[in-house]
Amino acid sequence: MTHEFWGEDLTGALFRDVNLTDATFTHAWLVNVQIDALVDRLVINGVDVTAYVNERDPWYPLRTMLRPTSAADMRTAWAALDAEWDTAVETVRARPEAAAHERVHDEFSFVQTLRHLVFADDKWFTVPVLGEPFHPSGLPNTGSLDFPFPGLDYTLSPTFAEALTVFDDRRAKVRSFLDSITEADFDRPVDVLENGEHPLQECIYTLFEESFWHLRYALRDLQATAA
């Protein structure tokens, strides 16, 4: 489906989790615009700025790994995400416990981020693929808080060490599963609570996207609190 927007005032608009492939902006004002995305052939005012942007984006290599088309590349992508998370965890380990619970502009704290990723792993993988239950400490995104996910306990306030233990467990489960996955598994239907049926490959992609973006947010906020 092609959407056309004529004469729309999108000042202050937020586009999140959107696909703008083959989109065209013409007779438009791009003033004080921030774009955080995988850039592949971006032409602005007749100038292809793709190489310029990607050469200066330290996250570009990891961005390109988030939708792998082979089992081997899935394993490589998860290992790369794991390594980046290990570095972030060590940064928090070196700080006082309070730093792991500090929030910036009402975003998730580091502990809340770990809890949210546990929830995302459970929703898209642990529960529907492995048949295991949700961990009580999992923390949904705001838009999903009212959905009756079984077993979640929003009254919990885990320490950094407690949240990390569950996070590490979920990371290990995904890693173990990917060790044996094959391309023949990619199209297997998976029934995801709240979101319906999806092929296994898309479920894994969701884990990668969640891990990548929340790592970005967490590092942004750690930098802010350090400053």
N, C-alpha and C positions, 0 to 999 in steps of 0.2 A: 504494500500500500504506500502511495506517495502522499506526503503531507505538504501543503503549501501554506506559508504564513505571509500574508500581504499586509503591510501597514501596521504590524503588531509592535507594541512597545514592550520589549522584554527586559527593560532596565531592572537590574537586580535579580534576574532570573537565575535559578540553579538547575543545571542539568546533571543528573546523577544516574549512573548505571544506564546510560543511553548509547545507542548505536547510531553514529552519524556518518556511516560509510556512504560515499557518493552524495553527501549533502552539499548544497550550493548556497552561499551567502552572497547576495548581490545588492548593490545600492544600500549597504548596511553601515552602521556605525559600530566599530569595535574599539571602545575607549575604556581603559582601565579594566581589561578583560583578563581573567586568569583561566588557563586551560591546563588540566593535568590529565594526560591521556597517552595512549599508545599512538604515536604519530607515524603514519605511513602514507607518503605523498600528500603533503599539505602545501597548497599553493595560495599565497596571499598577494593580492594585487599583481598577479602575473609572475610572482617570484616563488619558486619551489624552495621552501625553507626546511624541508624534511631533514636533510643531512645536518644542517646547522643546529637544529633543535636536538636531534638524537645524539650528536657528538658531545653535547653539553649536558645531557641528562644522565646522571650517574645511575639511575634506576632503569635505563633503557634496556640493558641486557636481560634483567630479570622480568621486565614487562613483557618481553617477547616470548617468554617461556610459559605463560599462564594458560595457554590453550594448546597443549601438545597433542599431536596426532598419532603418536606411537606410545606403546607401553614404556619403552626405554626412556623416552623423553619425559614421560610423566614422573618416572623415578628421579631423573636428573633435576626436574623442576622442584620436586618436593625436597630434595637434598639441598638445593640452593636456598629455598625458603627457610629450611631448618637452620642452615648456617647463619643466615641473617638474624633469625630469632635468637639463636644462641648468643650472638653479640649483644643484642638488645637486653637480654636477660642478665648478662654479666654486668652491663652498665647499671641496671637497677640493683643488682646484688651489692654493688659497691656503695650504694647510698643508704641512708637510714630507712627504716620500715615505712615511715610516714610518706616518703617520696613515692612509694609504689601505690599509694592511695590518693595522691594529689590529682585534682582535676583542673583542666585548663578550659576556660570558657564553657563549662558544663559538659564537656566531652567525657568519654570514659576515662577513668584512671587506668594505670597500667594493670592493676589487678582486675578491674572490671573488663578490660580488653581481653585478658587471658580467659576470664569467665565467659565472655561473649564468644570467643573462638571455640571454647569447649562446647557451648550450645550449638554453634554452627556445624561443628564436626558431628555432633550427635544428631542434629536434625537431618543433615544431608548424607550421613555415612554410618555412624555407629548404630543408630536405631534401625533405619530401613535396609541397610546392607548387611551388617553383622548381626542384627536381631537382638542387640543389647539395649538396656534402658538408658534414658536420659540421666546424666549425673545431676544431682540436686542443685549443685552450685552454678549450673549453666545460666547465663544471663542473655535473654533475647534482646533484639533491637527494640526501640520504643514502639514501633508500629505493630509488633507481635506480642506485646506484653499481655494483651487480653485474650490471646488464643490459649485454650486449655491444654498446653503441653503437659503430659503426665510426669509427675515426679519432681518437678522443679520446686525449689524452696527459696522464695525471694527474701526471706528473713535472714538468710545466711550472710555472714560477714567474714569470709576466709582471710587469713593472713596471706602475705605474698608467697610464703613457702607452701602453704596449703593449695593455693590457686595454681602455683607452678607444678605441683605434683600431678594434679589432674590434667593440666595442659600437656605436660610431657607424656602422660599416659595416652592421651588422644593422638598426639603426634606419632608416637610409636605404633599405635594401631593402624594409622593410615600408612605409615612406612612399611609395615609388615604386609599389609594387603597389596600395596603396589608392587612388592617384590614378586608376587605371583600373578599379577593381572596380565591379560593378553588383549590384543586388539579384538578378539572374538567376544570379549566381555563388554565392549564399549556400548553396544546398543541394547543391553539388557535393561528392561523397564524397572524403575525403582519408584515406589510409592512414597512420596515425601509428605509428611504431615503439613498441613496448611497450604502447600504448593502443588499438590497433585503428582501425577506421574511424569517422570523424566528419565531419559536414558542415563545409564551409569556414568558415561563420559561427561555429561553435563553436570552431574552431581560432583564429580571430582573437580571439574573446572570451578565450581562454586567454592569449594574448599580452597583452591589456589587463590582465587580473587579475594576471598575474605582474609586469608592470611596475608596477602600482599598489601592490601589497602589498610588494614588495621596495623600492620607493621609501620607503614608510612605515617599514619596518624600518631602512633605511640612514640615514634622517634621525633616527630615534630614537637610533641608536647614535652618529651624529656629534654629536648633542647631548650624549650621555653622555660621550664622550671629550673634548669641549671643556670640559665642567664639571670 
